[in-house]
Amino acid sequence: MKNLIKKISIAVFAVALSVSGLSFVAENSAHAIGTGGLQNGMNAAKTEDQQENLFGDNGIFTNIVNILLFLIGVLSVTMLIYGGIQYTLSSGDSGKVNNAKNTILYAIVGLIVAILSYAIVNFVLKSISGDA
């Protein structure tokens, strides 16, 4: 139990440190780039077939993040269903019940990490693009 608490504490500390570091980098990048500087640089180097928006509602990064989050969400829900089926079919065997509970727990943790990563990525992208 102490080992689990230690691992959770380290994970929470790492996430907090990452968020503070990302906010620092995003803030300094936004000041260094200036308003629209990154977008202007991309527009100067773009070809005819390249998408125009790097950030924003239909930007390249936004589309990539949305696709990855959709895939993570589908995988997490699938694993939740699989863990539920494992739990139902365990017939009281403590090993199978433990495996099913772990599957459900890890699926929920994965979903929470995906939601937090979505929030962090959106914060950084809005900070860099100057929308925030």
N, CA, C and O atoms as CSV, one atom per row, in Angstrom:
chain,resi,resn,atom,element,x,y,z
A,1,MET,N,N,0.814,-1.188,0.000
A,1,MET,CA,C,0.000,0.000,0.000
A,1,MET,C,C,0.864,1.262,0.000
A,1,MET,O,O,0.558,2.233,-0.692
A,2,LYS,N,N,1.963,1.237,0.795
A,2,LYS,CA,C,2.860,2.394,0.827
A,2,LYS,C,C,3.515,2.622,-0.530
A,2,LYS,O,O,3.744,3.760,-0.939
A,3,ASN,N,N,3.811,1.527,-1.221
A,3,ASN,CA,C,4.432,1.630,-2.539
A,3,ASN,C,C,3.479,2.293,-3.529
A,3,ASN,O,O,3.900,3.109,-4.348
A,4,LEU,N,N,2.185,1.941,-3.453
A,4,LEU,CA,C,1.188,2.531,-4.343
A,4,LEU,C,C,1.036,4.028,-4.063
A,4,LEU,O,O,0.959,4.836,-4.988
A,5,ILE,N,N,0.992,4.389,-2.773
A,5,ILE,CA,C,0.865,5.801,-2.409
A,5,ILE,C,C,2.086,6.580,-2.880
A,5,ILE,O,O,1.960,7.714,-3.341
A,6,LYS,N,N,3.272,5.973,-2.764
A,6,LYS,CA,C,4.498,6.627,-3.220
A,6,LYS,C,C,4.467,6.846,-4.732
A,6,LYS,O,O,4.856,7.909,-5.216
A,7,LYS,N,N,4.002,5.838,-5.478
A,7,LYS,CA,C,3.927,5.975,-6.938
A,7,LYS,C,C,2.921,7.043,-7.339
A,7,LYS,O,O,3.176,7.823,-8.256
A,8,ILE,N,N,1.775,7.084,-6.654
A,8,ILE,CA,C,0.764,8.092,-6.969
A,8,ILE,C,C,1.296,9.483,-6.649
A,8,ILE,O,O,1.065,10.425,-7.408
A,9,SER,N,N,2.002,9.617,-5.538
A,9,SER,CA,C,2.582,10.918,-5.170
A,9,SER,C,C,3.590,11.385,-6.212
A,9,SER,O,O,3.612,12.559,-6.582
A,10,ILE,N,N,4.415,10.473,-6.677
A,10,ILE,CA,C,5.404,10.823,-7.697
A,10,ILE,C,C,4.708,11.231,-8.994
A,10,ILE,O,O,5.134,12.177,-9.656
A,11,ALA,N,N,3.636,10.518,-9.360
A,11,ALA,CA,C,2.908,10.846,-10.586
A,11,ALA,C,C,2.257,12.221,-10.485
A,11,ALA,O,O,2.312,13.005,-11.432
A,12,VAL,N,N,1.635,12.518,-9.334
A,12,VAL,CA,C,0.996,13.823,-9.149
A,12,VAL,C,C,2.042,14.926,-9.185
A,12,VAL,O,O,1.813,15.974,-9.789
A,13,PHE,N,N,3.180,14.707,-8.550
A,13,PHE,CA,C,4.260,15.692,-8.573
A,13,PHE,C,C,4.767,15.915,-9.998
A,13,PHE,O,O,5.017,17.051,-10.401
A,14,ALA,N,N,4.918,14.826,-10.758
A,14,ALA,CA,C,5.416,14.943,-12.130
A,14,ALA,C,C,4.439,15.718,-13.004
A,14,ALA,O,O,4.854,16.543,-13.819
A,15,VAL,N,N,3.140,15.458,-12.841
A,15,VAL,CA,C,2.136,16.178,-13.627
A,15,VAL,C,C,2.144,17.659,-13.256
A,15,VAL,O,O,2.085,18.522,-14.132
A,16,ALA,N,N,2.217,17.952,-11.950
A,16,ALA,CA,C,2.242,19.348,-11.513
A,16,ALA,C,C,3.478,20.074,-12.046
A,16,ALA,O,O,3.396,21.220,-12.488
A,17,LEU,N,N,4.606,19.398,-11.999
A,17,LEU,CA,C,5.844,19.989,-12.518
A,17,LEU,C,C,5.755,20.209,-14.025
A,17,LEU,O,O,6.214,21.232,-14.534
A,18,SER,N,N,5.168,19.256,-14.734
A,18,SER,CA,C,5.021,19.387,-16.189
A,18,SER,C,C,4.108,20.548,-16.548
A,18,SER,O,O,4.408,21.324,-17.456
A,19,VAL,N,N,2.992,20.667,-15.835
A,19,VAL,CA,C,2.051,21.747,-16.126
A,19,VAL,C,C,2.700,23.098,-15.863
A,19,VAL,O,O,2.545,24.025,-16.659
A,20,SER,N,N,3.426,23.220,-14.753
A,20,SER,CA,C,4.071,24.502,-14.471
A,20,SER,C,C,5.152,24.799,-15.509
A,20,SER,O,O,5.319,25.947,-15.921
A,21,GLY,N,N,5.880,23.775,-15.927
A,21,GLY,CA,C,6.899,23.976,-16.957
A,21,GLY,C,C,6.300,24.346,-18.294
A,21,GLY,O,O,6.813,25.221,-18.992
A,22,LEU,N,N,5.203,23.676,-18.658
A,22,LEU,CA,C,4.556,23.989,-19.932
A,22,LEU,C,C,3.983,25.398,-19.933
A,22,LEU,O,O,4.059,26.097,-20.944
A,23,SER,N,N,3.408,25.825,-18.805
A,23,SER,CA,C,2.867,27.181,-18.760
A,23,SER,C,C,3.985,28.208,-18.872
A,23,SER,O,O,3.803,29.248,-19.504
A,24,PHE,N,N,5.141,27.933,-18.267
A,24,PHE,CA,C,6.286,28.836,-18.374
A,24,PHE,C,C,6.775,28.919,-19.814
A,24,PHE,O,O,7.017,30.009,-20.331
A,25,VAL,N,N,6.921,27.764,-20.461
A,25,VAL,CA,C,7.393,27.729,-21.846
A,25,VAL,C,C,6.389,28.408,-22.769
A,25,VAL,O,O,6.770,29.177,-23.652
A,26,ALA,N,N,5.103,28.122,-22.562
A,26,ALA,CA,C,4.082,28.718,-23.421
A,26,ALA,C,C,4.047,30.232,-23.258
A,26,ALA,O,O,3.914,30.960,-24.242
A,27,GLU,N,N,4.165,30.707,-22.029
A,27,GLU,CA,C,4.139,32.137,-21.787
A,27,GLU,C,C,5.338,32.825,-22.425
A,27,GLU,O,O,5.195,33.867,-23.065
A,28,ASN,N,N,6.517,32.242,-22.249
A,28,ASN,CA,C,7.717,32.847,-22.836
A,28,ASN,C,C,7.723,32.730,-24.348
A,28,ASN,O,O,8.216,33.629,-25.029
A,29,SER,N,N,7.182,31.636,-24.896
A,29,SER,CA,C,7.119,31.486,-26.350
A,29,SER,C,C,6.181,32.516,-26.951
A,29,SER,O,O,6.457,33.080,-28.009
A,30,ALA,N,N,5.070,32.756,-26.268
A,30,ALA,CA,C,4.114,33.731,-26.787
A,30,ALA,C,C,4.731,35.119,-26.807
A,30,ALA,O,O,4.492,35.888,-27.738
A,31,HIS,N,N,5.523,35.451,-25.789
A,31,HIS,CA,C,6.173,36.764,-25.772
A,31,HIS,C,C,7.273,36.848,-26.823
A,31,HIS,O,O,7.450,37.888,-27.457
A,32,ALA,N,N,8.009,35.759,-27.010
A,32,ALA,CA,C,9.121,35.766,-27.958
A,32,ALA,C,C,8.617,35.802,-29.400
A,32,ALA,O,O,9.205,36.464,-30.255
A,33,ILE,N,N,7.532,35.089,-29.659
A,33,ILE,CA,C,7.023,34.988,-31.032
A,33,ILE,C,C,6.296,36.258,-31.428
A,33,ILE,O,O,6.405,36.705,-32.570
A,34,GLY,N,N,5.558,36.840,-30.503
A,34,GLY,CA,C,4.777,38.021,-30.821
A,34,GLY,C,C,3.432,37.600,-31.385
A,34,GLY,O,O,3.191,36.417,-31.627
A,35,THR,N,N,2.580,38.551,-31.589
A,35,THR,CA,C,1.231,38.268,-32.060
A,35,THR,C,C,1.274,37.811,-33.512
A,35,THR,O,O,1.646,38.578,-34.400
A,36,GLY,N,N,0.895,36.566,-33.747
A,36,GLY,CA,C,0.821,36.038,-35.096
A,36,GLY,C,C,2.153,35.710,-35.730
A,36,GLY,O,O,2.190,35.379,-36.915
A,37,GLY,N,N,3.249,35.785,-34.994
A,37,GLY,CA,C,4.566,35.560,-35.571
A,37,GLY,C,C,4.741,34.145,-36.099
A,37,GLY,O,O,5.259,33.948,-37.198
A,38,LEU,N,N,4.312,33.163,-35.321
A,38,LEU,CA,C,4.445,31.774,-35.750
A,38,LEU,C,C,3.564,31.494,-36.959
A,38,LEU,O,O,3.985,30.827,-37.903
A,39,GLN,N,N,2.332,32.012,-36.922
A,39,GLN,CA,C,1.420,31.829,-38.048
A,39,GLN,C,C,1.958,32.538,-39.287
A,39,GLN,O,O,1.851,32.004,-40.391
A,40,ASN,N,N,2.527,33.711,-39.130
A,40,ASN,CA,C,3.091,34.438,-40.271
A,40,ASN,C,C,4.274,33.680,-40.867
A,40,ASN,O,O,4.428,33.624,-42.087
A,41,GLY,N,N,5.110,33.096,-40.005
A,41,GLY,CA,C,6.232,32.307,-40.490
A,41,GLY,C,C,5.775,31.076,-41.258
A,41,GLY,O,O,6.360,30.716,-42.279
A,42,MET,N,N,4.716,30.430,-40.754
A,42,MET,CA,C,4.186,29.254,-41.443
A,42,MET,C,C,3.594,29.647,-42.798
A,42,MET,O,O,3.773,28.943,-43.791
A,43,ASN,N,N,2.891,30.774,-42.826
A,43,ASN,CA,C,2.295,31.227,-44.089
A,43,ASN,C,C,3.368,31.566,-45.120
A,43,ASN,O,O,3.152,31.369,-46.316
A,44,ALA,N,N,4.521,32.073,-44.681
A,44,ALA,CA,C,5.591,32.411,-45.613
A,44,ALA,C,C,6.226,31.172,-46.227
A,44,ALA,O,O,6.721,31.222,-47.353
A,45,ALA,N,N,6.216,30.058,-45.493
A,45,ALA,CA,C,6.868,28.844,-45.969
A,45,ALA,C,C,5.893,27.828,-46.566
A,45,ALA,O,O,6.317,26.746,-46.974
A,46,LYS,N,N,4.607,28.148,-46.626
A,46,LYS,CA,C,3.635,27.145,-47.052
A,46,LYS,C,C,3.578,26.987,-48.572
A,46,LYS,O,O,3.914,27.893,-49.336
A,47,THR,N,N,3.143,25.806,-48.967
A,47,THR,CA,C,2.921,25.518,-50.380
A,47,THR,C,C,1.447,25.697,-50.693
A,47,THR,O,O,0.661,26.047,-49.813
A,48,GLU,N,N,1.070,25.461,-51.935
A,48,GLU,CA,C,-0.321,25.657,-52.330
A,48,GLU,C,C,-1.262,24.650,-51.671
A,48,GLU,O,O,-2.402,24.991,-51.353
A,49,ASP,N,N,-0.801,23.410,-51.459
A,49,ASP,CA,C,-1.661,22.369,-50.925
A,49,ASP,C,C,-1.672,22.317,-49.398
A,49,ASP,O,O,-2.439,21.548,-48.818
A,50,GLN,N,N,-0.862,23.097,-48.755
A,50,GLN,CA,C,-0.756,23.049,-47.304
A,50,GLN,C,C,-1.935,23.763,-46.656
A,50,GLN,O,O,-2.415,24.783,-47.149
A,51,GLN,N,N,-2.396,23.190,-45.521
A,51,GLN,CA,C,-3.481,23.807,-44.792
A,51,GLN,C,C,-3.033,25.163,-44.256
A,51,GLN,O,O,-1.875,25.337,-43.879
A,52,GLU,N,N,-3.961,26.124,-44.225
A,52,GLU,CA,C,-3.592,27.489,-43.895
A,52,GLU,C,C,-3.442,27.725,-42.394
A,52,GLU,O,O,-2.548,28.461,-41.975
A,53,ASN,N,N,-4.288,27.122,-41.591
A,53,ASN,CA,C,-4.288,27.389,-40.162
A,53,ASN,C,C,-3.455,26.366,-39.414
A,53,ASN,O,O,-3.679,25.162,-39.546
A,54,LEU,N,N,-2.506,26.830,-38.637
A,54,LEU,CA,C,-1.730,25.960,-37.774
A,54,LEU,C,C,-2.469,25.752,-36.463
A,54,LEU,O,O,-2.483,24.645,-35.923
A,55,PHE,N,N,-3.086,26.815,-35.947
A,55,PHE,CA,C,-3.854,26.770,-34.709
A,55,PHE,C,C,-5.296,27.131,-35.014
A,55,PHE,O,O,-5.634,27.422,-36.161
A,56,GLY,N,N,-6.142,27.115,-34.010
A,56,GLY,CA,C,-7.525,27.530,-34.173
A,56,GLY,C,C,-8.453,26.338,-34.326
A,56,GLY,O,O,-8.051,25.191,-34.131
A,57,ASP,N,N,-9.696,26.623,-34.678
A,57,ASP,CA,C,-10.720,25.583,-34.743
A,57,ASP,C,C,-10.424,24.519,-35.794
A,57,ASP,O,O,-10.663,23.338,-35.544
A,58,ASN,N,N,-9.918,24.899,-36.947
A,58,ASN,CA,C,-9.622,23.930,-38.003
A,58,ASN,C,C,-8.126,23.810,-38.246
A,58,ASN,O,O,-7.699,23.468,-39.349
A,59,GLY,N,N,-7.329,24.088,-37.224
A,59,GLY,CA,C,-5.884,24.022,-37.355
A,59,GLY,C,C,-5.369,22.602,-37.384
A,59,GLY,O,O,-6.066,21.666,-36.994
A,60,ILE,N,N,-4.138,22.449,-37.852
A,60,ILE,CA,C,-3.513,21.135,-37.979
A,60,ILE,C,C,-3.375,20.473,-36.616
A,60,ILE,O,O,-3.747,19.312,-36.449
A,61,PHE,N,N,-2.841,21.208,-35.634
A,61,PHE,CA,C,-2.632,20.633,-34.306
A,61,PHE,C,C,-3.956,20.261,-33.648
A,61,PHE,O,O,-4.048,19.226,-32.989
A,62,THR,N,N,-4.969,21.084,-33.817
A,62,THR,CA,C,-6.276,20.802,-33.227
A,62,THR,C,C,-6.856,19.525,-33.814
A,62,THR,O,O,-7.413,18.706,-33.083
A,63,ASN,N,N,-6.732,19.348,-35.117
A,63,ASN,CA,C,-7.247,18.128,-35.750
A,63,ASN,C,C,-6.506,16.888,-35.270
A,63,ASN,O,O,-7.129,15.859,-35.013
A,64,ILE,N,N,-5.188,16.971,-35.147
A,64,ILE,CA,C,-4.400,15.821,-34.687
A,64,ILE,C,C,-4.780,15.456,-33.257
A,64,ILE,O,O,-4.963,14.280,-32.942
A,65,VAL,N,N,-4.898,16.460,-32.392
A,65,VAL,CA,C,-5.253,16.209,-30.994
A,65,VAL,C,C,-6.646,15.599,-30.898
A,65,VAL,O,O,-6.857,14.667,-30.123
A,66,ASN,N,N,-7.597,16.109,-31.673
A,66,ASN,CA,C,-8.960,15.569,-31.632
A,66,ASN,C,C,-9.010,14.116,-32.093
A,66,ASN,O,O,-9.740,13.312,-31.513
A,67,ILE,N,N,-8.254,13.770,-33.115
A,67,ILE,CA,C,-8.232,12.385,-33.596
A,67,ILE,C,C,-7.622,11.464,-32.547
A,67,ILE,O,O,-8.154,10.387,-32.278
A,68,LEU,N,N,-6.509,11.884,-31.955
A,68,LEU,CA,C,-5.867,11.057,-30.923
A,68,LEU,C,C,-6.752,10.900,-29.696
A,68,LEU,O,O,-6.818,9.816,-29.116
A,69,LEU,N,N,-7.433,11.965,-29.294
A,69,LEU,CA,C,-8.329,11.861,-28.141
A,69,LEU,C,C,-9.514,10.957,-28.434
A,69,LEU,O,O,-9.970,10.232,-27.550
A,70,PHE,N,N,-10.012,10.989,-29.642
A,70,PHE,CA,C,-11.093,10.079,-30.015
A,70,PHE,C,C,-10.631,8.625,-29.908
A,70,PHE,O,O,-11.344,7.776,-29.373
A,71,LEU,N,N,-9.432,8.351,-30.422
A,71,LEU,CA,C,-8.910,6.980,-30.351
A,71,LEU,C,C,-8.674,6.538,-28.907
A,71,LEU,O,O,-8.975,5.398,-28.552
A,72,ILE,N,N,-8.136,7.432,-28.071
A,72,ILE,CA,C,-7.920,7.100,-26.660
A,72,ILE,C,C,-9.249,6.873,-25.958
A,72,ILE,O,O,-9.366,5.962,-25.139
A,73,GLY,N,N,-10.250,7.687,-26.265
A,73,GLY,CA,C,-11.580,7.510,-25.667
A,73,GLY,C,C,-12.203,6.190,-26.049
A,73,GLY,O,O,-12.769,5.497,-25.203
A,74,VAL,N,N,-12.104,5.832,-27.320
A,74,VAL,CA,C,-12.652,4.549,-27.771
A,74,VAL,C,C,-11.937,3.387,-27.096
A,74,VAL,O,O,-12.574,2.426,-26.666
A,75,LEU,N,N,-10.612,3.476,-27.002
A,75,LEU,CA,C,-9.844,2.422,-26.352
A,75,LEU,C,C,-10.188,2.312,-24.865
A,75,LEU,O,O,-10.306,1.204,-24.341
A,76,SER,N,N,-10.349,3.436,-24.190
A,76,SER,CA,C,-10.679,3.415,-22.764
A,76,SER,C,C,-12.064,2.818,-22.517
A,76,SER,O,O,-12.238,2.009,-21.606
A,77,VAL,N,N,-13.036,3.210,-23.314
A,77,VAL,CA,C,-14.381,2.656,-23.153
A,77,VAL,C,C,-14.386,1.166,-23.468
A,77,VAL,O,O,-15.058,0.391,-22.789
A,78,THR,N,N,-13.647,0.766,-24.484
A,78,THR,CA,C,-13.546,-0.657,-24.819
A,78,THR,C,C,-12.935,-1.444,-23.665
A,78,THR,O,O,-13.402,-2.533,-23.330
A,79,MET,N,N,-11.891,-0.888,-23.059
A,79,MET,CA,C,-11.256,-1.578,-21.933
A,79,MET,C,C,-12.159,-1.602,-20.701
A,79,MET,O,O,-12.125,-2.564,-19.934
A,80,LEU,N,N,-12.962,-0.565,-20.501
A,80,LEU,CA,C,-13.936,-0.585,-19.411
A,80,LEU,C,C,-14.960,-1.697,-19.611
A,80,LEU,O,O,-15.302,-2.412,-18.669
A,81,ILE,N,N,-15.444,-1.838,-20.830
A,81,ILE,CA,C,-16.408,-2.900,-21.133
A,81,ILE,C,C,-15.760,-4.266,-20.962
A,81,ILE,O,O,-16.369,-5.177,-20.400
A,82,TYR,N,N,-14.534,-4.414,-21.441
A,82,TYR,CA,C,-13.808,-5.671,-21.304
A,82,TYR,C,C,-13.587,-6.020,-19.828
A,82,TYR,O,O,-13.749,-7.174,-19.431
A,83,GLY,N,N,-13.218,-5.024,-19.018
A,83,GLY,CA,C,-13.037,-5.256,-17.587
A,83,GLY,C,C,-14.337,-5.646,-16.917
A,83,GLY,O,O,-14.343,-6.498,-16.028
A,84,GLY,N,N,-15.438,-5.039,-17.328
A,84,GLY,CA,C,-16.753,-5.402,-16.787
A,84,GLY,C,C,-17.141,-6.827,-17.133
A,84,GLY,O,O,-17.694,-7.551,-16.305
A,85,ILE,N,N,-16.849,-7.220,-18.351
A,85,ILE,CA,C,-17.141,-8.607,-18.762
A,85,ILE,C,C,-16.258,-9.573,-17.992
A,85,ILE,O,O,-16.726,-10.626,-17.561
A,86,GLN,N,N,-14.979,-9.227,-17.811
A,86,GLN,CA,C,-14.076,-10.062,-17.007
A,86,GLN,C,C,-14.599,-10.202,-15.585
A,86,GLN,O,O,-14.577,-11.293,-15.016
A,87,TYR,N,N,-15.063,-9.112,-15.021
A,87,TYR,CA,C,-15.567,-9.117,-13.648
A,87,TYR,C,C,-16.821,-9.988,-13.536
A,87,TYR,O,O,-16.986,-10.731,-12.568
A,88,THR,N,N,-17.691,-9.888,-14.526
A,88,THR,CA,C,-18.924,-10.675,-14.522
A,88,THR,C,C,-18.624,-12.164,-14.664
A,88,THR,O,O,-19.277,-12.988,-14.024
A,89,LEU,N,N,-17.658,-12.511,-15.482
A,89,LEU,CA,C,-17.350,-13.918,-15.749
A,89,LEU,C,C,-16.310,-14.501,-14.792
A,89,LEU,O,O,-15.858,-15.628,-14.997
A,90,SER,N,N,-15.921,-13.763,-13.756
A,90,SER,CA,C,-14.870,-14.249,-12.865
A,90,SER,C,C,-15.320,-15.379,-11.955
A,90,SER,O,O,-14.477,-16.112,-11.437
A,91,SER,N,N,-16.605,-15.541,-11.745
A,91,SER,CA,C,-17.184,-16.612,-10.922
A,91,SER,C,C,-16.605,-16.623,-9.506
A,91,SER,O,O,-16.469,-17.690,-8.909
A,92,GLY,N,N,-16.271,-15.479,-8.973
A,92,GLY,CA,C,-15.775,-15.387,-7.608
A,92,GLY,C,C,-14.319,-15.736,-7.418
A,92,GLY,O,O,-13.821,-15.683,-6.294
A,93,ASP,N,N,-13.614,-16.095,-8.490
A,93,ASP,CA,C,-12.185,-16.399,-8.392
A,93,ASP,C,C,-11.437,-15.100,-8.083
A,93,ASP,O,O,-11.508,-14.140,-8.850
A,94,SER,N,N,-10.723,-15.076,-6.959
A,94,SER,CA,C,-10.103,-13.831,-6.510
A,94,SER,C,C,-9.053,-13.307,-7.492
A,94,SER,O,O,-8.904,-12.093,-7.626
A,95,GLY,N,N,-8.336,-14.171,-8.170
A,95,GLY,CA,C,-7.345,-13.739,-9.151
A,95,GLY,C,C,-7.992,-13.066,-10.346
A,95,GLY,O,O,-7.522,-12.031,-10.818
A,96,LYS,N,N,-9.080,-13.662,-10.835
A,96,LYS,CA,C,-9.781,-13.071,-11.984
A,96,LYS,C,C,-10.467,-11.768,-11.597
A,96,LYS,O,O,-10.501,-10.824,-12.387
A,97,VAL,N,N,-11.019,-11.712,-10.375
A,97,VAL,CA,C,-11.662,-10.484,-9.913
A,97,VAL,C,C,-10.624,-9.368,-9.807
A,97,VAL,O,O,-10.888,-8.230,-10.195
A,98,ASN,N,N,-9.456,-9.692,-9.287
A,98,ASN,CA,C,-8.384,-8.701,-9.164
A,98,ASN,C,C,-7.927,-8.206,-10.536
A,98,ASN,O,O,-7.705,-7.010,-10.720
A,99,ASN,N,N,-7.788,-9.112,-11.490
A,99,ASN,CA,C,-7.410,-8.710,-12.857
A,99,ASN,C,C,-8.472,-7.803,-13.478
A,99,ASN,O,O,-8.144,-6.819,-14.141
A,100,ALA,N,N,-9.741,-8.137,-13.261
A,100,ALA,CA,C,-10.827,-7.326,-13.811
A,100,ALA,C,C,-10.835,-5.937,-13.192
A,100,ALA,O,O,-11.008,-4.941,-13.895
A,101,LYS,N,N,-10.647,-5.867,-11.864
A,101,LYS,CA,C,-10.614,-4.569,-11.187
A,101,LYS,C,C,-9.433,-3.733,-11.674
A,101,LYS,O,O,-9.565,-2.524,-11.861
A,102,ASN,N,N,-8.288,-4.365,-11.878
A,102,ASN,CA,C,-7.124,-3.637,-12.390
A,102,ASN,C,C,-7.375,-3.113,-13.799
A,102,ASN,O,O,-6.983,-1.992,-14.120
A,103,THR,N,N,-8.024,-3.911,-14.640
A,103,THR,CA,C,-8.344,-3.473,-16.000
A,103,THR,C,C,-9.246,-2.248,-15.965
A,103,THR,O,O,-9.023,-1.283,-16.696
A,104,ILE,N,N,-10.262,-2.289,-15.114
A,104,ILE,CA,C,-11.182,-1.158,-14.996
A,104,ILE,C,C,-10.451,0.065,-14.440
A,104,ILE,O,O,-10.627,1.174,-14.945
A,105,LEU,N,N,-9.641,-0.129,-13.417
A,105,LEU,CA,C,-8.894,0.973,-12.811
A,105,LEU,C,C,-7.962,1.633,-13.824
A,105,LEU,O,O,-7.930,2.859,-13.928
A,106,TYR,N,N,-7.215,0.838,-14.564
A,106,TYR,CA,C,-6.268,1.399,-15.525
A,106,TYR,C,C,-6.978,2.079,-16.691
A,106,TYR,O,O,-6.465,3.051,-17.246
A,107,ALA,N,N,-8.149,1.578,-17.065
A,107,ALA,CA,C,-8.923,2.234,-18.127
A,107,ALA,C,C,-9.395,3.607,-17.663
A,107,ALA,O,O,-9.360,4.571,-18.427
A,108,ILE,N,N,-9.836,3.694,-16.410
A,108,ILE,CA,C,-10.284,4.980,-15.876
A,108,ILE,C,C,-9.108,5.944,-15.743
A,108,ILE,O,O,-9.230,7.122,-16.078
A,109,VAL,N,N,-7.974,5.451,-15.256
A,109,VAL,CA,C,-6.777,6.299,-15.149
A,109,VAL,C,C,-6.355,6.789,-16.534
A,109,VAL,O,O,-5.990,7.954,-16.689
A,110,GLY,N,N,-6.399,5.928,-17.527
A,110,GLY,CA,C,-6.059,6.328,-18.891
A,110,GLY,C,C,-6.990,7.406,-19.419
A,110,GLY,O,O,-6.553,8.340,-20.092
A,111,LEU,N,N,-8.273,7.276,-19.113
A,111,LEU,CA,C,-9.243,8.274,-19.548
A,111,LEU,C,C,-8.982,9.615,-18.867
A,111,LEU,O,O,-9.077,10.664,-19.504
A,112,ILE,N,N,-8.656,9.586,-17.582
A,112,ILE,CA,C,-8.353,10.825,-16.852
A,112,ILE,C,C,-7.088,11.480,-17.406
A,112,ILE,O,O,-7.043,12.698,-17.578
A,113,VAL,N,N,-6.071,10.679,-17.682
A,113,VAL,CA,C,-4.838,11.224,-18.259
A,113,VAL,C,C,-5.122,11.838,-19.627
A,113,VAL,O,O,-4.567,12.886,-19.959
A,114,ALA,N,N,-5.975,11.205,-20.422
A,114,ALA,CA,C,-6.314,11.749,-21.736
A,114,ALA,C,C,-7.029,13.093,-21.615
A,114,ALA,O,O,-6.755,14.020,-22.378
A,115,ILE,N,N,-7.941,13.191,-20.659
A,115,ILE,CA,C,-8.665,14.453,-20.467
A,115,ILE,C,C,-7.714,15.550,-19.996
A,115,ILE,O,O,-7.781,16.682,-20.474
A,116,LEU,N,N,-6.823,15.210,-19.051
A,116,LEU,CA,C,-5.855,16.199,-18.575
A,116,LEU,C,C,-4.891,16.616,-19.685
A,116,LEU,O,O,-4.537,17.790,-19.791
A,117,SER,N,N,-4.468,15.664,-20.507
A,117,SER,CA,C,-3.559,16.016,-21.599
A,117,SER,C,C,-4.256,16.915,-22.619
A,117,SER,O,O,-3.630,17.807,-23.191
A,118,TYR,N,N,-5.549,16.683,-22.847
A,118,TYR,CA,C,-6.322,17.538,-23.740
A,118,TYR,C,C,-6.343,18.975,-23.206
A,118,TYR,O,O,-6.156,19.932,-23.957
A,119,ALA,N,N,-6.571,19.105,-21.903
A,119,ALA,CA,C,-6.613,20.433,-21.296
A,119,ALA,C,C,-5.255,21.115,-21.398
A,119,ALA,O,O,-5.178,22.303,-21.709
A,120,ILE,N,N,-4.189,20.374,-21.138
A,120,ILE,CA,C,-2.841,20.952,-21.186
A,120,ILE,C,C,-2.484,21.371,-22.613
A,120,ILE,O,O,-1.957,22.463,-22.827
A,121,VAL,N,N,-2.770,20.512,-23.583
A,121,VAL,CA,C,-2.449,20.836,-24.978
A,121,VAL,C,C,-3.239,22.050,-25.440
A,121,VAL,O,O,-2.691,22.925,-26.111
A,122,ASN,N,N,-4.516,22.114,-25.091
A,122,ASN,CA,C,-5.306,23.283,-25.485
A,122,ASN,C,C,-4.781,24.555,-24.836
A,122,ASN,O,O,-4.753,25.611,-25.470
A,123,PHE,N,N,-4.365,24.464,-23.581
A,123,PHE,CA,C,-3.800,25.626,-22.894
A,123,PHE,C,C,-2.533,26.104,-23.591
A,123,PHE,O,O,-2.353,27.301,-23.818
A,124,VAL,N,N,-1.666,25.172,-23.923
A,124,VAL,CA,C,-0.404,25.547,-24.570
A,124,VAL,C,C,-0.652,26.115,-25.964
A,124,VAL,O,O,-0.047,27.121,-26.334
A,125,LEU,N,N,-1.529,25.489,-26.741
A,125,LEU,CA,C,-1.793,25.972,-28.093
A,125,LEU,C,C,-2.444,27.363,-28.067
A,125,LEU,O,O,-2.119,28.218,-28.890
A,126,LYS,N,N,-3.361,27.581,-27.121
A,126,LYS,CA,C,-3.983,28.903,-27.034
A,126,LYS,C,C,-2.982,29.948,-26.563
A,126,LYS,O,O,-3.044,31.103,-26.983
A,127,SER,N,N,-2.062,29.548,-25.693
A,127,SER,CA,C,-1.041,30.486,-25.226
A,127,SER,C,C,-0.087,30.868,-26.362
A,127,SER,O,O,0.296,32.030,-26.500
A,128,ILE,N,N,0.285,29.889,-27.160
A,128,ILE,CA,C,1.214,30.161,-28.264
A,128,ILE,C,C,0.548,30.987,-29.353
A,128,ILE,O,O,1.166,31.892,-29.913
A,129,SER,N,N,-0.716,30.678,-29.656
A,129,SER,CA,C,-1.385,31.385,-30.729
A,129,SER,C,C,-1.871,32.771,-30.318
A,129,SER,O,O,-2.234,33.583,-31.168
A,130,GLY,N,N,-1.876,33.040,-29.009
A,130,GLY,CA,C,-2.285,34.364,-28.544
A,130,GLY,C,C,-3.772,34.512,-28.343
A,130,GLY,O,O,-4.247,35.634,-28.166
A,131,ASP,N,N,-4.550,33.404,-28.363
A,131,ASP,CA,C,-5.988,33.472,-28.159
A,131,ASP,C,C,-6.363,33.634,-26.695
A,131,ASP,O,O,-7.432,34.157,-26.381
A,132,ALA,N,N,-5.476,33.182,-25.780
A,132,ALA,CA,C,-5.828,33.201,-24.353
A,132,ALA,C,C,-5.593,34.555,-23.736
A,132,ALA,O,O,-5.839,34.741,-22.544
